[in-house]
């Protein structure tokens, strides 16, 4: 496990850059991860997706299925890849401070 | 390269060069068609044991002191000794001893191994390489044969941490597809030996890929699913699927959950709920149309068919298998039916047979023959004209080679897919997708590149060859892979090589094709943009 500075504080990250303490997440941390994920500067649409993921995670302790995310944010997959070149899981979820997806997904 | 080289310290035992790799057909038949595999950073090489091939599936931290290293060597030997006793390994002892003792080193199995062949025949990936190391360690360190006689017969080996760290990674360069076992004239199962090596590392030394153990079996037993889906999240996802079904088909279908006394408890790989809900939706649509009395479970573990224990750890395996049976028993269902998940077939139907006794020995079946019955006997109305595009079938190793479920899925495809064509070889002679034994879910560092470029390479070759006459991106094509793990691997493999963009080859499950052919659904069920 490596350590790095995000949003001005030292954070633990895994080998793929996912933060290990989702509780510490804040907007500054999100923006710093977005810089590494070629998703900076973050526009209103970036935040729409990130906030949606964050809210779902706080409620259900997991990321939503991708189809649900597309339907409920109104952003299609192509648009999501434009906003987050790493894709919904490795890009958007990482910026939203969610854990790395696990299982057969 | 000699067997004993595995103990000799060096930066890397082998380095795979792009020119070593098995050639691929059009449009990947040019030297630059292969993406460059990511190399580990120097920092990663400093922190982890990466001296096998510069690839990391486990990522074992380098021991901090000599004492820790020695303790690990001691544990490895005690774990190996346990593997060879009935008390500690009654489940697999007989085939293990058979495989250790009966191999005559004829090497017939080598060319059957997709990893060995695709890698350009790297010595260390031979199906016989790992077992020979294990055999030599047993002879020298457990059977205490004299060094002189070992030297005279050329079968000496030095057991040190370098060897052990490399062997751990090497046990994750075999997908446990057991194609080698199939061709062995003596019934030696070198795939089983990879599995048994993984058990030493997990059960005795606490070493396993994080995706299989910590976020796999441990998470499944704790929160209910290796995906992290809790019962609460499951409820939300099920109502989402019901909305989707209504939107796509115009039908209002209530997905039954925890229905006591149902004929069938349907167990899905929970990865379907997250990544391919169209698969679980199609099951619900088909079962509803056929009037089947079925249910899902919302109990912990009861909504996730996976049992990653079957790949690396008998203890974790047993805990999950028992939990599945307990859930079914409490629901008083007549039987468990397993959806499109290969390793869950193996876990629940083949291996769990050794531990489920008495009233926990609930009938357990594959859903595939049931689906074939519905299609063949016209229990739902289908129009094959709706699946009029080239389709080929991938055979999941666990369902097909291991269990012999060969024909039902073909009966379905022949009936509802006019352009169905077999890939070669197929059926029990199939090749692994390259994601078997947990590889498809190992997403860390550079392992995903290895499993696309090497362990999935023969599968890519097969798919491309099958579709050569229709390879143009103007023609949409479909690879039917009735297994979540295979689907995940094929998705990653196709992304790695931009197969959808270059060849317009889509992948998906079996039930989606059935739902796509249903006459009373107006819109096509398969949505090609979700590649």
Interface residues (C-beta under 8 A of the other chain):
Chain A: X2 X14 X15 X16 X60 X61 X62 X63 X65 X66 X67 X68 X71 X77 X99 X100 X101 X102 X103 X104 X105
Chain B: X43 X44 X59 X211 X215 X216 X219 X223 X225 X226 X227 X228 X229 X230 X232 X233 X236 X237 X240 X244 X269 X270 X271 X272 X273 X274 X275 X277 X278 X304 X306 X341 X440 X441 X443 X444 X445 X484 X485 X488 X529 X530
